[in-house]
Amino acid sequence: MLHEKWRDLKRAKEGSPPDQEGFRPSFMLPLLKETIEELRQTHSVDMANPKSFLGMILGKTLQDQPEYKFSIGRDDAGVPLFIAHVIGAQIGQVIRGEGTTRTEAEESAARGAINFLAQEELFPPVRIGAQSCTKFMNEYCQAQMLELSCQQKTSEPPCFTFHVRRAGEVIGEGTGPSKAKAKEIAARAACEYLLERGEGQREDVREGKAYKSLLQEWKAQKKIGDYELVESDDSFSQLSFIFQVKIGEDLTVEGKGPSTEESRENAYRLAFELLLQRQEEALKQQEMLRSAAKRGKTPRIDSPRPPGAARDSSPPSPRPAEGSAPKKASPFSSSRLREAGALSGPLGDAVDKVDTSFQRVREAPKAGSSPALSPKLAVSKRKKQKSPEKKAA
């Protein structure tokens, strides 16, 4: 049964295409099938909660309860989602569910696990709706018991920028809260530039006269060449709101938008992107450590040695002889099956007891064996064995 379960789990993890009849586990216990049929008669499947139904199946048949582990992700449209994996006896770690909340994701995973155990679709999948990043992050902080605080900061007024160009060269620039003020500031900068170069007349600059009108007069009098007053691409004409979100103690972000709602949504979306990035980095690091452990190249991490403490003088472990092939772990060993989730519940406890017994037998000293001698004692013993032979000669 363990061999068949390992094979089915390996096929599911590798993404092997199912046959014409669909994927069906070959390690179904008869008692499990009877329990599911009995629960179908006493409970309405349409009204039953998937998590409670799965708990009754495993509890009544295998005296086990399912465990759920969740993470975050997004669908093809970029909508944030909760991802749940259900673990339990006869389930493994390949059943996954998605939802807009943690409860929905766990119920989706429970539906998949029940259908997997029953070998039929007792609980049809439920369609996942769209949701905002604001609602998702509030649900995430509540599920993770993280402190969430948010506040609206000072809004930014609209900002306009204009340039005065002549022959492709910018001779004046102005920025202001309105187009009229930005144009006047740009025209003033252009007039000062032209006066420094000896173009135009300083007597024409009078108090109360707009610099924009002065440029037009100089152009009409042909005192300066042709110019144009254009708006820059850096201008934004809407009022900008700033919303700050703080999650826990190490994540603070700010979002901007033309309204309070949009700035808040942008802030929560940025927080979600950062959390998703941290999760992906943590998964990559775990995968690297797992791969290094399988190759036997896991770096040894020692605790810091206090000042004055002696170094460890124990001899290093012996290396395998040259030319000898390293011993490979069987794909059906207890450790490999336990990693795949095939050993859980009463069956896993029984295998643990057997492994403990074998470990004690291996560590016990053999009958009649003598303790190992140090190199000096071994040389002395060989000399004593040779001395009678020399005397006889």
Summary of the structure (lengths in Angstrom):
residues: 393
radius of gyration: 37.9
end to end distance: 69.1
largest distance: 135.5
contacts: 1001
relative contact order: 0.09
helix: 45%
strand: 16%
